[in-house]
Amino acid sequence: MLDGSALWYLSRATGVVTVVLFTVVFCLGVITAGRRRPQGHAATVVMGVHRWLSVGMLVFLAVHIVTAIVDGYVSIGWLAVVVPFISDYQPLLVGFGSLAVDLLIVVMVTSYLRHRIPERYWRGIHWVSYAMWVVALVHGFMMGTADQPGLRLTTLACGVIGGATVVWRTVVSHADRDRRELINAQEWS
């Protein structure tokens, strides 16, 4: 049986791994979205990695949640996992984690139902991933233990990498877009 100290370390470790995996999944999602996505076999590989890392992230997240609650060092109830801001311990910061879990559930359920719902609805709901990732980063950064700066630095690095990916998606030129803009700029007689 794991004692309180081991559960505390396991909770922190799985939280950090979850944030790192979430950032990788987020970045792969940003890369594969829109007109810049890989083509052919590369697209299949990237989407497969995106999906499998998502499942791995869910496993680490589940262990993180269970160990944080079972540890008992602080009072976080089971209901606080899905109902934001009701935890006895750090209601705001635990609430951010709960909010991220709620958004994750919505994205996950609609992803499993993707073939049954219109593509535009799935895409619209998947945009929630941006907010979910930011909320998870705030939770991870603010809950990171002050005497463990590596936890906060890892979360900060994830924020920089994910932010750079979003900037890349919005700023980098794309041949198809450039060609359409060139055609639109022509005078038609």
HUJODA-V779210 format. One record per pair of residues at least 12 apart in sequence whose C-alpha atoms are under 8 Angstrom apart, sorted by the first residue. I is the first residue (numbers start at 1). J is the second residue. If there is no record, write none. Layout:
# HUJODA-V779210
I	J
I	J
This chain:
# HUJODA-V779210
3	71
4	71
4	72
4	73
7	67
7	68
7	70
7	71
8	67
8	68
8	71
10	64
10	67
11	63
11	64
11	65
11	67
11	68
12	64
13	64
14	60
14	61
14	63
14	64
15	60
15	61
15	64
15	140
16	140
16	151
16	154
16	155
17	57
17	60
18	57
18	58
18	60
18	61
19	136
19	137
19	140
19	155
19	158
20	154
20	155
20	158
21	53
21	54
21	56
21	57
22	54
22	57
22	133
23	133
23	158
23	159
23	161
23	162
24	53
24	162
25	50
25	51
25	53
25	54
26	129
26	130
26	133
26	162
27	162
27	165
27	166
28	46
28	47
28	50
29	50
30	165
30	166
30	169
31	165
31	169
32	46
32	47
35	174
35	176
36	169
36	174
65	81
74	89
75	87
75	88
75	89
76	88
76	89
80	94
80	95
80	98
81	97
81	98
81	101
82	98
82	99
82	101
82	102
83	95
83	98
83	99
84	96
84	97
84	98
84	99
85	98
93	138
93	139
93	142
93	143
94	139
96	135
96	136
96	138
96	139
97	135
97	136
97	139
97	140
99	132
99	135
100	132
100	133
100	135
100	136
103	128
103	129
103	132
104	129
104	132
106	125
107	125
107	126
107	128
107	129
110	122
110	125
134	159
137	155
137	156
137	158
137	159
140	152
140	155
141	155
141	156
